[in-house]
Amino acid sequence: MADERHHERAHGAGGSGERHEKTDISPKVAVVFGASLVVACLVVFVVAWGLFGYFRTANARYPRQYPLARVGPPVEPPAPRLQTDPRDELKQLRAEEEKTLDSYGWVDQDQGIVRMPIDRAMQLAVEQGLLPARSAPAGTEVPGLPEVSSSGRTLEPRHVWPPGR
């Protein structure tokens, strides 16, 4: 019976009409704790701000003395450098080469050496007979061609295409 009365008093059962626990933390303690937490954060902020200011002025008073440290913008490495856009650079290189191969121009003006398009140079070489050719002696004929499957170890007769020629 005594336990029931204690239980009723502690938990608000009974005729008193209380609907909350009276033994909880007091509001005064919660407010004091929150205020002290805010004050502690402000103190830490002010101390950190002061330390940053102190170290900033300390750095200005004592310049760094690293002899290998570079000052200013970074120096570009020596050539060859990495390509930033290799496909466009290759297209540009090939266009320049094609322009050189397909145009007329001086190679050495003092000695009279000129550059001409390749097609025209080949045409002139054929017309003027500038290409050396070895002719077979009369009456000799090449006996045959290597067989495809033999890797050149045996010869097979030469076939004339189209048949019946």
C-alpha positions in Angstrom: 0.0 0.0 0.0 2.8 2.4 0.8 4.4 1.6 -2.5 1.2 2.5 -4.3 1.0 5.9 -2.6 4.6 6.7 -3.4 4.0 5.6 -7.0 0.9 7.9 -7.2 2.8 10.8 -5.8 5.8 10.4 -8.0 4.0 9.8 -11.3 1.1 12.2 -10.9 -1.6 9.7 -10.5 -4.3 10.7 -8.0 -6.4 13.7 -7.5 -3.6 16.4 -7.7 -4.0 17.0 -11.5 -0.2 17.1 -12.2 0.7 15.8 -15.6 4.5 16.1 -15.5 7.5 14.8 -13.7 8.7 17.2 -11.0 12.1 15.6 -10.6 13.2 16.5 -14.2 16.1 19.0 -14.8 15.2 22.5 -13.8 14.9 25.2 -16.5 17.4 27.4 -14.7 20.1 24.7 -15.1 19.3 24.3 -18.8 19.5 28.1 -19.5 22.8 28.4 -17.5 24.3 25.5 -19.4 23.3 26.9 -22.8 24.6 30.4 -21.9 27.9 29.0 -20.7 28.2 27.0 -24.0 27.7 30.1 -26.1 30.2 32.0 -24.0 32.8 29.2 -24.3 32.3 29.2 -28.1 32.8 33.0 -28.3 36.0 32.7 -26.2 37.4 30.0 -28.4 36.5 32.1 -31.5 38.2 35.2 -30.1 41.4 33.2 -29.1 41.6 31.6 -32.5 41.1 34.9 -34.3 43.9 36.4 -32.1 46.3 33.5 -32.9 45.7 33.9 -36.6 46.5 37.6 -36.4 49.6 36.9 -34.4 50.9 34.3 -36.8 50.1 36.5 -39.8 52.3 39.4 -38.4 55.0 36.9 -37.3 55.2 35.6 -40.9 55.6 39.2 -42.2 58.4 39.9 -39.7 60.4 36.8 -40.5 60.6 36.2 -44.3 61.0 32.6 -45.5 64.6 31.7 -46.3 64.2 28.8 -48.6 66.9 29.2 -51.4 65.2 26.7 -53.7 61.7 28.1 -53.4 60.4 29.7 -56.6 58.9 33.1 -56.5 56.4 34.2 -59.2 54.6 32.3 -61.8 55.8 28.7 -62.6 58.4 28.4 -65.3 57.4 26.3 -68.4 59.3 23.1 -68.8 61.7 22.7 -71.7 60.4 21.3 -75.0 58.9 18.9 -75.9 55.9 19.6 -73.7 52.8 17.5 -73.3 50.2 18.0 -76.0 47.0 19.6 -74.9 45.0 18.7 -78.1 46.9 16.1 -80.1 44.2 15.4 -82.7 44.0 19.0 -83.7 47.8 19.4 -83.7 48.1 16.3 -85.9 45.5 17.7 -88.3 47.3 21.0 -88.5 50.7 19.2 -89.1 49.2 17.1 -91.9 47.6 20.2 -93.5 51.0 22.0 -93.4 52.7 19.0 -94.9 50.1 18.6 -97.7 50.4 22.3 -98.5 54.2 21.9 -98.8 53.9 18.8 -100.9 51.3 20.2 -103.3 52.8 23.6 -103.9 55.7 25.3 -105.7 58.4 27.2 -103.7 62.0 27.8 -103.3 64.2 25.4 -101.3 67.4 27.3 -101.9 67.1 30.3 -104.2 70.9 30.9 -104.4 71.5 27.5 -105.9 68.3 27.5 -107.9 66.6 24.5 -106.1 62.8 24.6 -106.2 60.1 22.6 -104.7 57.2 21.3 -106.9 54.1 19.1 -106.3 54.8 15.4 -106.1 52.4 14.5 -108.9 54.0 16.9 -111.3 57.5 15.7 -110.3 56.6 12.1 -110.9 55.1 13.0 -114.2 58.3 14.8 -115.3 60.5 11.9 -114.1 58.5 9.4 -116.2 58.5 11.7 -119.3 62.2 12.5 -119.1 63.2 8.9 -118.3 64.9 9.8 -115.1 64.0 6.6 -113.4 66.6 3.8 -113.8 65.2 0.4 -114.9 67.0 -2.9 -115.2 66.1 -4.9 -118.3 66.4 -8.6 -118.4 68.8 -10.1 -120.9 67.2 -11.3 -124.1 65.9 -14.8 -124.0 65.7 -15.0 -120.2 62.4 -15.4 -118.6 61.6 -15.6 -114.9 60.8 -19.3 -114.3 58.0 -18.8 -111.9 56.8 -17.2 -108.7 57.1 -18.7 -105.2 54.1 -20.6 -104.1 51.9 -18.9 -101.5 51.9 -21.9 -99.2 55.6 -22.6 -99.5 56.9 -19.3 -98.2 59.2 -19.1 -101.2 60.9 -22.5 -100.9 59.5 -23.8 -104.2 58.5 -22.1 -107.4 55.1 -22.5 -109.1 54.5 -21.6 -112.7 53.4 -18.1 -113.5 49.7 -17.8 -114.3 48.5 -15.5 -116.9 45.4 -13.4 -116.1 42.9 -13.5 -117.6 43.0 -17.1 -118.7 43.3 -17.8 -122.4 45.7 -15.0 -123.2 
